[in-house]
Amino acid sequence: MALNGGWDSGLTSVLDVLRTAQAGRARLDPDLPELECTVVTPGAAPVTTAGGLLVTGGCSVTDAAGAGMDLLLIPAMAAQGPATVVDALMRDDIRALHRDLRHWAEAGGSVAAACTSTFLLAEAGLLDGRSATTTWWLRDLFAQRYPKVALDMSRMVVRDGAVITAGAAFAHIDLALNLVSHISPRLAAETARTLLIDERPTPSVSAFTDHLRGHDSLVDDFETWARAHLHHEIQVADAALALGVTRRTLERHVRERLGTSPYAFLRALRAERAVHLRATTSLPVEDIARRVGYRDAGSVRRLLTGG
């Protein structure tokens, strides 16, 4: 299903996985069931995704049920926080979709959702009394809003009867491969090899894993504190004291995470703020200097020129 304001890659990545599986089916074993994918929309009007992709209206949920389609998959809504998720759930088109989802399920159809769209299934009552998962950054809201759902955050994809849920945004791929694996584990493995596995290192995957492996909450706290105090003449020792660590500890963490010194990082933050103020305000250099923690305009000029 394509939704207005939906997460673009949620829709396209699922289609890519399923269509790749369909293409590989003939090579692997022509006797495997075919995978037919149809994009449905909530109504007859075209749908525009969050990134501006236009999906023309056509096949409805009712049409899909009449055509014998057996599973309806809803990609994530492109909500960026708890408040925007709740706002999306209150939209008229989403409320109308709850009714369609209940009718689909009552007719014996399976449903699947990933990331923020797990809220759609829960809001429609389809997850009551079932195990389900959701995206990690919304689990508290989910648990509070849907106490009848047995939330399982230990798995990326959770199947409970005819309902399948998946975790964060890029779990759409996990969800799609899970669907293929229930047709044929060999086909799922072949599809994964075609799309994901290469003898060469994958820079995008390395970037994600390297970032997560290198995550350091002390450095995050240092950045937050520094940005909030840039208008003062702060020193690294001030930051360490405020964060409850020694200066040596703070310096070590910053160097290990960022490859630079705390002082250099502070200087970069000041330069960033100064550039922003110069581009977005008519403040004289002297005022900008005070707002980024310097006493004189010369310091800011040297900061902006790299001197």
N, C-alpha and C positions, 0 to 999 in steps of 0.2 A: 504494500500500500504506500502511495505517495501522499504526504501531508503538506499542507501549507506551512512554511517555516520549518520543514523537516531537515534533518541532518543529511547533507548531500551524499557523503560517503557511505552512510548507513544504507541508503537505497541502492547506490551503484555497486558497492562492494558485494552485497548479497547477490545481486544479479550476475556480477562477474563470476563469483564462485559457482553458482548453480549452472550458469551457461557453460563454464569451463568443464564442469562435471558432465554435463550433457554431451559435450563434444568428446570427452574422454571415454564415455560409456561405450561408444561404437568400437573404439580401439581395444578396450579392455575386455568387454563381453557384450555383444549386441543383444543378448537375451536379458540384460538388466533392464529394469523398468525405465522408461523415458522420464525425463524431468521437464515438465512444461511450465514455463514462468509467464505470468500475466501481471502487468502492473494495473492495479485498481486505484480508483480515487473515491473520496467520500461523496462526491456529487458529479454532476455533468460538467461543471466549470473546470477550466484548467487549474492546475496546482503549481504554485511557485515555491521552490525550496528556499532554505535560508541563504544559499549562495546564488540564487537567481536562476536556477535551472527550471525551465518551463516544462511541465508534464501535462500533456493534453488530457482532458477528461474523456471518459469512454466507459470502460468496463466498471460496473459498480460491484459492491460486495454481494448484492443479491444476484447479479448476473454471474459472478464467479461461482456462487453456490449452485446455481442452476446448471452451470457448465461442468459440474462434477469436481471442481477444485477441492482439495482436501485439507489445505493448510493456508491460513492467512497470517502473514508476517508483517509486523508494524515496526519500521525502523525508528530510530530515536528522533524526538523533537529537539531542535537546536536551542534548548534553554540553557542559560549560563549560570543559574543559581536557584536556590530553593524558591525564592519569590517568583521568578519567571516561570518555573515549573507549575506552580499553583495557578498563576495567571493563565497559562496555556490550557490547563485543565478546565478553566471556566469559559473558554471560548465556545460559541454556539456550535461550530462545526465539530469540535471535539465531543461536546455533550451529545450531539446527534450520533456520533460514531459509537458511543457506549451502547446505544440501542442496537445498532447493527452488529456489534460484537456479541451481544447476548443472543441475538437471533442466530448468528453463525454457530455459536457454541451449542445452542439448544438443538440445532439441526444436525449435530454430530461432527462439525468441523473442528479441526485442531487450530490453535492460535499460538503465535510466537511473538515475542517482543524483546527488544534490547535497550539497555541504558535507560533513558528517561521515559521511553514508551512503556516500560513495565508499569509505570503509574497509570497508564490508560487501562490496562487489563485490571489492575487493582481497583481503579475507580468504577469500572463496570461490574465489579463483584466477582470477576472470573477467577480471582486468586484466593478467595475466602476459603479457609480450611485446607489450603494447598501449601506446598513448599515452593519458594520462589527466590530469585536473587534480583539485585538491582545494581546500579552503579555505586561505587564505594563512597563517593562524595555526597550522596543523597540518602544514605542508609538510615540516618537518624530521622529524617523527615518521613521516609517510607514507613519505618517502624511505628512512628507516632501516629501517622495518618491511617495506617491499615493494620490494626492490632490482630485481626483475624488471619493474617498471612504469616506462615512460618518462614521467616526470613533466613536464608542460608547464604552467608557471605563467604563460605569456604570453597565454593565452586564457581567457575566462570559461566557454566551453562547448567541450568537445573531443569529437569524434566519431571513433571508430575501429571501423569495421565496424558490428557490431550493438550496440556498447556506447557509451553517451553519459554523460559526466560533466560536472558543473558546479561552480563555485567556492563562494564564501561563501553564507551563509544566504539572502540576498535574491536570489541567482542562480537560485532556483527559477523566478522569472518569466522570466529569460533562457532557462532550459532549456525551459520550456513554450512560449515563443514560437519557439524553435528547432525544436521538434517541429512546430508549426503551419507554419513556413516551408517545411518539407520536403514538406508537402502543397500549400501555395500561398503564395509570398512575398506576394502581394497580400492574402491572408486574414490573414497575420501582421501586415502593416502596418495593416490595418483594425482588427484586434484591439488592437494597440498604441495606435492613435489613440483607440479607444473607452475603453480603460482608463487610459491614461497621459498623453495629450497634451491640454493645455488652453491657451487663449490667456492665461489668468491664471497668475501665478507659483504654483508648488507649494511651500508652506512646508516640507513634510517633505523634499523633495528639496533645497531650498535649505539646510536645516539640515545635512544630511549633507555637501553639497559645501562649505559655508562652514566646517564644522568641519575637514574634511580639508585644505582650503586653508590654514587658519589653524594647523595643527598645528605645534608648536614643542617640540622635545625638551628644550631648556634649561628651559622653563617646567615641563614634566613632571618633570624632574630636581629643580627647585627645590621643587615640591610634595612629592615623595618625601622629599627631605632635610629639609624643614621639619617634616613630620609625624613623622619619626623623632627630631626634636630639640626638640619642643614643650615638654618638661619642663625645658629649659634656658632661660636668659635670653639667647636668641640675638638677634643683630642682622642686618640685611640685609647688612652688610659681611661677617659671618661666613659667611653662605650663599654669597656671591659668591666668597669665598676658597676655600671647600670645593669649589665647582663649577669653579674654575679660570678665572673670568672677572672682569672689573672690575665694580664696583658699578653704574657707569653702563650697562654692557652688560646686566646683569641687569634693571635698572629699565626699560630700553627694551623688552626682550623681554616683560616682564610687562605693561607698559602696552599694547603692541601686541596681545597675545593676550587679556588679561583686561579691559583698560580701567580698570585701577586700579594703585596703587603696590604694590611688594613688601611694604612695611610694612602697608598696609591688608589685603593678602591674608593675611599672618601673623596679623594681629589677628582676621580672620574665622576662620582655622583654629583659633586658640585659643578663640574663642567657641564654635565648633562642638564642640570637645573638652570644654569646660566644661559645656555643655548636656547632652552625652551622659553625662558622669560624674555630674552632679546627678540625672539621670533614672534612671540604672541602678545607682547605688551609694548607700550611706548615709554617704559621706565628708563631713566638715565642710567648710565653704567654705575654710578655711585650707589643708586638704590638697589640695583641688581646685586652689587657686591655685598651689601648688608644682608640681602635675602639668602645669600649662599654662604654666609659665615665669614666674610672678609671685611677688613676695616677700610680698605682703599680700592679705588677703581683699577689701579695698576695691577693688583693681584688678579683681578678678573680678566683684564686684557691679556695678561701672560697665560692665564688658564685657558682662554679661548684660542690662543695662538699656539699653545703647546709649549710655551716658554717656561 
